[in-house]
Amino acid sequence: QVQLVESGGGLVQPGGSLRLSCATSGFIFSSYIMSWYRQAPGKERELVASISNNSNGRTYADSVKGRSTISRDNAKNTVYLQMNSLKPEDTAVYYCNARRGLTLYWGQGTQVNVSS
């Protein structure tokens, strides 16, 4: 069955860095656009970053642009999100998303807390 398993979240001080990973299985990873979303308490889920299936296209939310890098390894069926210069407002549950046409898959999320 389809699985998207996020990891790498945790507690980090402001200014710190984290690398999130999303390991996937059960679908043709290299055919899907992969994205990271996040949802903070009391807020709607928002798109953080997306990467095309061949890594040629990447987009970022303005809130993380210049501080984050999305990447993927199609041989490992894994997508990553490197986040630097973390701020308290980056605190959220981060979700991995796979999209191809109308087909969507979601992971269960990983919590990121940015606090001193």
Backbone as JSON Lines, residues from 0, in Angstrom:
{"i":0,"aa":"Q","n":[0.84,-1.18,0.0],"ca":[0.0,0.0,0.0],"c":[0.88,1.25,0.0]}
{"i":1,"aa":"V","n":[0.25,2.38,-0.26],"ca":[0.98,3.64,-0.32],"c":[1.37,4.07,1.09]}
{"i":2,"aa":"Q","n":[2.64,4.45,1.22],"ca":[3.12,4.96,2.5],"c":[4.02,6.16,2.27]}
{"i":3,"aa":"L","n":[3.81,7.2,3.08],"ca":[4.7,8.35,3.14],"c":[5.02,8.55,4.61]}
{"i":4,"aa":"V","n":[6.27,8.42,4.96],"ca":[6.67,8.47,6.36],"c":[7.68,9.58,6.57]}
{"i":5,"aa":"E","n":[7.24,10.62,7.28],"ca":[8.11,11.76,7.55],"c":[8.95,11.48,8.79]}
{"i":6,"aa":"S","n":[10.12,12.09,8.82],"ca":[10.99,12.02,9.98],"c":[11.89,13.25,10.0]}
{"i":7,"aa":"G","n":[12.56,13.43,11.13],"ca":[13.52,14.54,11.23],"c":[13.02,15.74,12.01]}
{"i":8,"aa":"G","n":[11.78,15.71,12.43],"ca":[11.27,16.81,13.23],"c":[11.82,16.77,14.64]}
{"i":9,"aa":"G","n":[11.5,17.82,15.39],"ca":[11.95,17.87,16.78],"c":[11.98,19.28,17.29]}
{"i":10,"aa":"L","n":[12.65,19.44,18.41],"ca":[12.79,20.75,19.05],"c":[14.13,21.36,18.65]}
{"i":11,"aa":"V","n":[14.1,22.58,18.19],"ca":[15.32,23.27,17.79],"c":[15.24,24.72,18.23]}
{"i":12,"aa":"Q","n":[16.37,25.29,18.55],"ca":[16.41,26.69,18.97],"c":[16.29,27.62,17.77]}
{"i":13,"aa":"P","n":[15.79,28.81,17.98],"ca":[15.76,29.78,16.88],"c":[17.15,29.97,16.28]}
{"i":14,"aa":"G","n":[17.18,30.02,14.96],"ca":[18.45,30.11,14.25],"c":[19.04,28.77,13.88]}
{"i":15,"aa":"G","n":[18.46,27.71,14.4],"ca":[18.98,26.38,14.12],"c":[18.49,25.82,12.8]}
{"i":16,"aa":"S","n":[18.85,24.56,12.55],"ca":[18.52,23.9,11.29],"c":[17.94,22.52,11.55]}
{"i":17,"aa":"L","n":[17.13,22.09,10.6],"ca":[16.59,20.74,10.61],"c":[16.54,20.23,9.18]}
{"i":18,"aa":"R","n":[16.64,18.93,9.03],"ca":[16.44,18.31,7.73],"c":[15.33,17.28,7.87]}
{"i":19,"aa":"L","n":[14.23,17.55,7.21],"ca":[13.12,16.61,7.22],"c":[13.26,15.65,6.05]}
{"i":20,"aa":"S","n":[12.84,14.41,6.29],"ca":[12.85,13.39,5.25],"c":[11.46,12.79,5.13]}
{"i":21,"aa":"C","n":[11.13,12.36,3.93],"ca":[9.87,11.66,3.7],"c":[10.17,10.45,2.83]}
{"i":22,"aa":"A","n":[10.16,9.3,3.45],"ca":[10.4,8.05,2.73],"c":[9.07,7.5,2.23]}
{"i":23,"aa":"T","n":[9.03,7.12,0.96],"ca":[7.76,6.69,0.37],"c":[7.86,5.29,-0.22]}
{"i":24,"aa":"S","n":[6.71,4.69,-0.4],"ca":[6.62,3.39,-1.05],"c":[5.2,3.19,-1.54]}
{"i":25,"aa":"G","n":[5.04,2.25,-2.46],"ca":[3.7,1.89,-2.92],"c":[3.19,2.65,-4.12]}
{"i":26,"aa":"F","n":[3.99,3.56,-4.66],"ca":[3.61,4.27,-5.88],"c":[4.88,4.64,-6.64]}
{"i":27,"aa":"I","n":[4.72,5.08,-7.88],"ca":[5.87,5.39,-8.72],"c":[6.36,6.78,-8.37]}
{"i":28,"aa":"F","n":[7.25,6.85,-7.41],"ca":[7.72,8.1,-6.83],"c":[8.18,9.09,-7.91]}
{"i":29,"aa":"S","n":[8.93,8.62,-8.88],"ca":[9.54,9.5,-9.88],"c":[8.51,10.15,-10.79]}
{"i":30,"aa":"S","n":[7.26,9.74,-10.72],"ca":[6.21,10.32,-11.56],"c":[5.41,11.39,-10.84]}
{"i":31,"aa":"Y","n":[5.72,11.62,-9.59],"ca":[4.91,12.5,-8.76],"c":[5.63,13.79,-8.41]}
{"i":32,"aa":"I","n":[4.88,14.88,-8.39],"ca":[5.34,16.11,-7.78],"c":[5.29,15.91,-6.28]}
{"i":33,"aa":"M","n":[6.37,16.28,-5.61],"ca":[6.43,16.12,-4.17],"c":[6.44,17.49,-3.5]}
{"i":34,"aa":"S","n":[5.76,17.57,-2.39],"ca":[5.64,18.85,-1.69],"c":[5.72,18.63,-0.19]}
{"i":35,"aa":"W","n":[6.06,19.72,0.47],"ca":[5.97,19.79,1.94],"c":[4.94,20.86,2.27]}
{"i":36,"aa":"Y","n":[4.04,20.51,3.17],"ca":[3.07,21.43,3.73],"c":[3.31,21.51,5.23]}
{"i":37,"aa":"R","n":[2.74,22.53,5.84],"ca":[2.8,22.62,7.29],"c":[1.49,23.2,7.82]}
{"i":38,"aa":"Q","n":[1.21,22.84,9.06],"ca":[0.02,23.35,9.71],"c":[0.34,23.68,11.16]}
{"i":39,"aa":"A","n":[0.21,24.95,11.47],"ca":[0.42,25.42,12.84],"c":[-0.91,25.37,13.58]}
{"i":40,"aa":"P","n":[-0.85,25.32,14.91],"ca":[-2.09,25.27,15.7],"c":[-3.01,26.44,15.36]}
{"i":41,"aa":"G","n":[-4.27,26.14,15.07],"ca":[-5.24,27.18,14.79],"c":[-5.15,27.79,13.42]}
{"i":42,"aa":"K","n":[-4.27,27.25,12.57],"ca":[-4.09,27.8,11.23],"c":[-4.36,26.74,10.18]}
{"i":43,"aa":"E","n":[-4.6,27.21,8.96],"ca":[-4.81,26.29,7.86],"c":[-3.48,25.7,7.4]}
{"i":44,"aa":"R","n":[-3.59,24.52,6.79],"ca":[-2.41,23.91,6.22],"c":[-1.93,24.76,5.04]}
{"i":45,"aa":"E","n":[-0.62,24.98,4.97],"ca":[-0.07,25.81,3.92],"c":[1.07,25.09,3.2]}
{"i":46,"aa":"L","n":[1.22,25.41,1.93],"ca":[2.29,24.85,1.13],"c":[3.61,25.51,1.5]}
{"i":47,"aa":"V","n":[4.62,24.7,1.75],"ca":[5.95,25.21,2.09],"c":[6.86,25.18,0.86]}
{"i":48,"aa":"A","n":[6.91,24.05,0.18],"ca":[7.79,23.9,-0.97],"c":[7.34,22.73,-1.83]}
{"i":49,"aa":"S","n":[7.63,22.82,-3.12],"ca":[7.32,21.74,-4.05],"c":[8.5,21.51,-4.97]}
{"i":50,"aa":"I","n":[8.6,20.27,-5.47],"ca":[9.66,19.93,-6.41],"c":[9.07,19.04,-7.5]}
{"i":51,"aa":"S","n":[9.44,19.33,-8.74],"ca":[8.93,18.54,-9.86],"c":[9.52,17.14,-9.83]}
{"i":52,"aa":"N","n":[8.96,16.26,-10.67],"ca":[9.39,14.86,-10.61],"c":[10.85,14.67,-10.99]}
{"i":53,"aa":"N","n":[11.39,15.56,-11.84],"ca":[12.79,15.43,-12.26],"c":[13.69,16.45,-11.59]}
{"i":54,"aa":"S","n":[13.19,17.14,-10.57],"ca":[13.92,18.13,-9.78],"c":[14.25,19.41,-10.53]}
{"i":55,"aa":"N","n":[13.73,19.57,-11.74],"ca":[14.04,20.79,-12.51],"c":[13.27,22.0,-12.03]}
{"i":56,"aa":"G","n":[12.15,21.77,-11.39],"ca":[11.34,22.88,-10.91],"c":[11.14,22.82,-9.41]}
{"i":57,"aa":"R","n":[11.36,23.96,-8.75],"ca":[11.16,24.03,-7.31],"c":[10.47,25.35,-6.99]}
{"i":58,"aa":"T","n":[9.54,25.31,-6.09],"ca":[8.87,26.52,-5.64],"c":[8.85,26.54,-4.13]}
{"i":59,"aa":"Y","n":[8.82,27.75,-3.59],"ca":[8.85,27.94,-2.14],"c":[7.84,29.0,-1.73]}
{"i":60,"aa":"A","n":[7.3,28.81,-0.53],"ca":[6.49,29.87,0.05],"c":[7.41,31.04,0.39]}
{"i":61,"aa":"D","n":[6.87,32.23,0.3],"ca":[7.68,33.42,0.61],"c":[8.24,33.35,2.03]}
{"i":62,"aa":"S","n":[7.49,32.72,2.93],"ca":[7.9,32.67,4.34],"c":[9.15,31.85,4.57]}
{"i":63,"aa":"V","n":[9.5,30.96,3.64],"ca":[10.68,30.1,3.83],"c":[11.72,30.31,2.73]}
{"i":64,"aa":"K","n":[11.4,31.12,1.73],"ca":[12.31,31.3,0.62],"c":[13.64,31.86,1.12]}
{"i":65,"aa":"G","n":[14.73,31.26,0.64],"ca":[16.05,31.68,1.06],"c":[16.55,30.98,2.31]}
{"i":66,"aa":"R","n":[15.65,30.3,3.01],"ca":[16.03,29.59,4.24],"c":[15.85,28.08,4.11]}
{"i":67,"aa":"S","n":[15.17,27.66,3.07],"ca":[14.84,26.24,2.94],"c":[15.18,25.73,1.54]}
{"i":68,"aa":"T","n":[15.48,24.44,1.48],"ca":[15.77,23.79,0.2],"c":[15.05,22.46,0.16]}
{"i":69,"aa":"I","n":[14.25,22.27,-0.89],"ca":[13.61,20.98,-1.1],"c":[14.42,20.2,-2.12]}
{"i":70,"aa":"S","n":[14.56,18.91,-1.89],"ca":[15.3,18.05,-2.81],"c":[14.67,16.67,-2.79]}
{"i":71,"aa":"R","n":[15.05,15.86,-3.76],"ca":[14.52,14.49,-3.82],"c":[15.57,13.56,-4.36]}
{"i":72,"aa":"D","n":[15.43,12.3,-3.99],"ca":[16.29,11.25,-4.5],"c":[15.35,10.18,-5.06]}
{"i":73,"aa":"N","n":[15.21,10.16,-6.37],"ca":[14.28,9.22,-6.99],"c":[14.73,7.76,-6.86]}
{"i":74,"aa":"A","n":[16.02,7.57,-6.64],"ca":[16.52,6.2,-6.44],"c":[16.13,5.68,-5.06]}
{"i":75,"aa":"K","n":[15.95,6.6,-4.12],"ca":[15.59,6.2,-2.75],"c":[14.12,6.47,-2.44]}
{"i":76,"aa":"N","n":[13.37,7.0,-3.42],"ca":[11.96,7.31,-3.21],"c":[11.76,8.22,-2.0]}
{"i":77,"aa":"T","n":[12.62,9.19,-1.87],"ca":[12.61,10.05,-0.69],"c":[12.71,11.52,-1.09]}
{"i":78,"aa":"V","n":[11.97,12.33,-0.36],"ca":[12.05,13.78,-0.55],"c":[12.51,14.4,0.76]}
{"i":79,"aa":"Y","n":[13.25,15.51,0.65],"ca":[13.84,16.15,1.81],"c":[13.45,17.63,1.87]}
{"i":80,"aa":"L","n":[13.5,18.16,3.07],"ca":[13.36,19.6,3.25],"c":[14.41,20.04,4.26]}
{"i":81,"aa":"Q","n":[15.39,20.78,3.76],"ca":[16.41,21.36,4.62],"c":[15.94,22.75,5.04]}
{"i":82,"aa":"M","n":[15.85,22.97,6.32],"ca":[15.4,24.26,6.83],"c":[16.49,24.87,7.7]}
{"i":83,"aa":"N","n":[16.87,26.09,7.39],"ca":[17.9,26.81,8.13],"c":[17.31,28.09,8.72]}
{"i":84,"aa":"S","n":[18.07,28.68,9.61],"ca":[17.66,29.94,10.24],"c":[16.22,29.86,10.73]}
{"i":85,"aa":"L","n":[15.93,28.8,11.44],"ca":[14.55,28.56,11.87],"c":[14.06,29.63,12.83]}
{"i":86,"aa":"K","n":[12.78,29.92,12.71],"ca":[12.13,30.95,13.52],"c":[10.99,30.3,14.32]}
{"i":87,"aa":"P","n":[10.59,30.91,15.42],"ca":[9.46,30.36,16.18],"c":[8.21,30.18,15.31]}
{"i":88,"aa":"E","n":[8.02,31.04,14.34],"ca":[6.83,30.93,13.48],"c":[6.91,29.76,12.51]}
{"i":89,"aa":"D","n":[8.03,29.06,12.48],"ca":[8.13,27.84,11.68],"c":[7.57,26.63,12.45]}
{"i":90,"aa":"T","n":[7.22,26.82,13.69],"ca":[6.66,25.74,14.49],"c":[5.35,25.26,13.87]}
{"i":91,"aa":"A","n":[5.28,23.96,13.59],"ca":[4.11,23.39,12.92],"c":[4.31,21.9,12.78]}
{"i":92,"aa":"V","n":[3.26,21.22,12.37],"ca":[3.38,19.85,11.9],"c":[3.65,19.93,10.39]}
{"i":93,"aa":"Y","n":[4.7,19.25,9.96],"ca":[5.09,19.27,8.56],"c":[4.66,17.96,7.9]}
{"i":94,"aa":"Y","n":[3.98,18.11,6.77],"ca":[3.43,16.97,6.05],"c":[4.07,16.84,4.67]}
{"i":95,"aa":"C","n":[4.3,15.61,4.29],"ca":[4.78,15.29,2.96],"c":[3.57,14.99,2.08]}
{"i":96,"aa":"N","n":[3.63,15.43,0.83],"ca":[2.52,15.25,-0.1],"c":[3.03,14.81,-1.46]}
{"i":97,"aa":"A","n":[2.35,13.85,-2.05],"ca":[2.66,13.39,-3.4],"c":[1.45,13.68,-4.28]}
{"i":98,"aa":"R","n":[1.71,14.26,-5.45],"ca":[0.59,14.63,-6.34],"c":[0.91,14.28,-7.79]}
{"i":99,"aa":"R","n":[-0.07,13.63,-8.41],"ca":[0.0,13.38,-9.85],"c":[-1.42,13.49,-10.37]}
{"i":100,"aa":"G","n":[-1.68,14.53,-11.12],"ca":[-3.04,14.76,-11.58],"c":[-3.96,14.96,-10.38]}
{"i":101,"aa":"L","n":[-5.02,14.18,-10.31],"ca":[-5.98,14.27,-9.21],"c":[-5.64,13.33,-8.07]}
{"i":102,"aa":"T","n":[-4.57,12.59,-8.21],"ca":[-4.18,11.64,-7.17],"c":[-3.29,12.33,-6.14]}
{"i":103,"aa":"L","n":[-3.68,12.22,-4.88],"ca":[-2.94,12.85,-3.78],"c":[-2.67,11.82,-2.71]}
{"i":104,"aa":"Y","n":[-1.48,11.86,-2.18],"ca":[-1.14,11.05,-1.01],"c":[-0.52,11.95,0.04]}
{"i":105,"aa":"W","n":[-0.8,11.63,1.31],"ca":[-0.28,12.42,2.43],"c":[0.42,11.52,3.44]}
{"i":106,"aa":"G","n":[1.43,12.09,4.06],"ca":[2.04,11.41,5.19],"c":[1.32,11.79,6.47]}
{"i":107,"aa":"Q","n":[1.81,11.25,7.59],"ca":[1.14,11.47,8.87],"c":[1.66,12.71,9.58]}
{"i":108,"aa":"G","n":[2.77,13.25,9.1],"ca":[3.29,14.49,9.65],"c":[4.39,14.28,10.67]}
{"i":109,"aa":"T","n":[5.23,15.29,10.8],"ca":[6.28,15.31,11.82],"c":[6.29,16.69,12.46]}
{"i":110,"aa":"Q","n":[6.38,16.71,13.77],"ca":[6.28,17.97,14.51],"c":[7.63,18.68,14.54]}
{"i":111,"aa":"V","n":[7.6,19.96,14.24],"ca":[8.77,20.82,14.37],"c":[8.43,21.93,15.37]}
{"i":112,"aa":"N","n":[9.24,22.03,16.39],"ca":[9.07,23.08,17.39],"c":[10.33,23.93,17.43]}
{"i":113,"aa":"V","n":[10.16,25.23,17.23],"ca":[11.29,26.16,17.28],"c":[11.1,27.05,18.5]}
{"i":114,"aa":"S","n":[11.94,26.81,19.49],"ca":[11.78,27.53,20.75],"c":[13.09,27.54,21.5]}
{"i":115,"aa":"S","n":[13.29,28.61,22.27],"ca":[14.46,28.68,23.13],"c":[14.12,28.17,24.53]}
